[in-house]
């Protein structure tokens, strides 16, 4: 008791809390490794890399919630239906749909590959060549070559607020 504090005053985690924290760090480290593996695979051969949203964990703090694979595939198939190499598709804040479009195009099911762009705030998706940083706070701040270019757009605003929904509608 040299400093006037008893050892009992030092905060300590319970065994269960410590175990949960260790599990969290193990999961986080595994997720980071999966992401680094994806980045390496994309650099080596982007066309043949099977993508999964499991690599990109949802961030509840930024209101990120991915579509299930089944839903994302249905939406992706709708966007790709009768698309040609001249078709341009923008996927705005719907990366799970984008991932399924990439997977469908690399599967060989579709003969023609349309131009696709993922407009997304989350910089983790910058590992993908089609990524364009997009912020709903500035909905019209786009590269000039993108304005009026898209034949098909899917937009899933990150928040259900009136402000975010209204800004998402500016794409029409």
N, C-alpha and C positions, 0 to 999 in steps of 0.2 A: 504494500500500500504506500509506496514511495510518493506517488503523485496525488494522493488523496482520494483516489478512485478504487473502488472495490472491483474485482474481476467480474462480479455479477452485474455491474453497470455496463459492461461491453455488450452491445447488441449482437445476438447470434441467431442464425436461421435454425428452424427446427429441422430434423432429419428429412421430413417430407418436403419442406420448402426447398432445402438444399438439393434434394434429388430432382425436383421439378425444374429448378434453375439449371442443373447440369444437363437435363434432357433438352431444355430450351437451347442451350449453347451447342449441344451435339447436333440438334436439328438445324440450327442456323449455320453451323459449319458445313454440314452435308449439303445444305441448299446452296451455299456459296461455292462449294466444289462443283456441284451440278451446273451452276451458271458458268463457271470458268471452263468446264468441259464443253458446254454449248458454244461459248465464244470461240474456243479452239476449233471445234468441228465446223462452225460456220466459216471461219477463215480458210480452212482447208478445202471444203467442198460444200458451199451453201446450197446448191441445187438438190443434193441428195440427203440432207440432214433432216430427219424426222423431228418435228418440233412438238413440244408439249407445254401446256400452261403450268404443269407441275414445277417447271424450272423457275417460273415467275410467280412467287407467292403473292397472294392478295395482301394489300395494305389497307386495313380498315381505317387507318388515320386519314388516308386520302380518298376514302370511299371507293376503293377498288373491290369489285366483286365480279368474278369471271362467270361467263355463261358455262353451263355444263358442256361437255364435249358434244353430246347429242344435239343440244340446241345450237351450238356454234356451227356444227356441220350443216344443219338444216339452213341456217342463215347464209353460210358460205356457198352452199349449193344454189340457193336462190340468186345470190349475187353473180355467180359464174354461169348461170343458165343462159345459153345462147350468146355468151360473150365471145368476142373475137379479139384478135391482137390489136385492133383499133379501139377497143373498149377501155375506158379508164374508170377505175373503182377506187373510191376513197373510203377508208375504214377509220371513223373518227371515234376515238376512245372506246373501241371494242376490240382489244388485242386478241381475245380468245377467238373471235371470228377470223381475224387476220391469220392467226396460226393455222386454223383449219383450211383457209384458202390456200396457204402455202403448202400444206400437206396434200390437199386435193390436187393441186397443180403438179406437185412432184410425183404423184402416184401414177401419172400417165393416163389418167381417166379423161382428161381434157386435152384435146388436140391443140387448141389455140390458147396462148397465154396472154391475158389482158394486162394492161399496165395497172399496178396496184400501189397504193400508198397507205401507210399507217400513220395517221395523225394522232399523236399520243403525248401526254405530259411526262410520263415515266421514262426517264433516261435509260433505264435498263434495256429498253427495246431498241436503243441506238445500235445494238450489235447487229441488227437487221438492216440490210441495205435500203429498204423501202421506208424506213423510219423518218418522220418529219416531226420535230418538236412542235407541240400545239398546246396552247393554254386557253381554256374557256374564258378566262378573264379578259382576253383580247381575241375574240372570235374571228375578227376579220384580218388579223395580222398573219398573213400568209405570204409565202414567196409569190411574186407577181405571176410567174409562169403556172401557178396552180389555180388561179382564179378563173372560174367558168370552164374548167377543163373536164370535170368529172361527169360521166354518164350515169353512174350509180353511186349512191352514198348511203352508208349506214352510220348512224350517229347514236351513241349511247352516253349521254351526258353523265358525268360522274356524280352529280348531286341532283336531288329531286326538288331543289329550290326553284321558285319561279324565275329568278334571275338566270340560273344556269340553263333551264329549259328554254327560256326566251333566246338566250345567246346561241343555243344549239339550233334553234329554228332559223337563224340567220343564214344557214347553209342552203336553205331552199332557194 
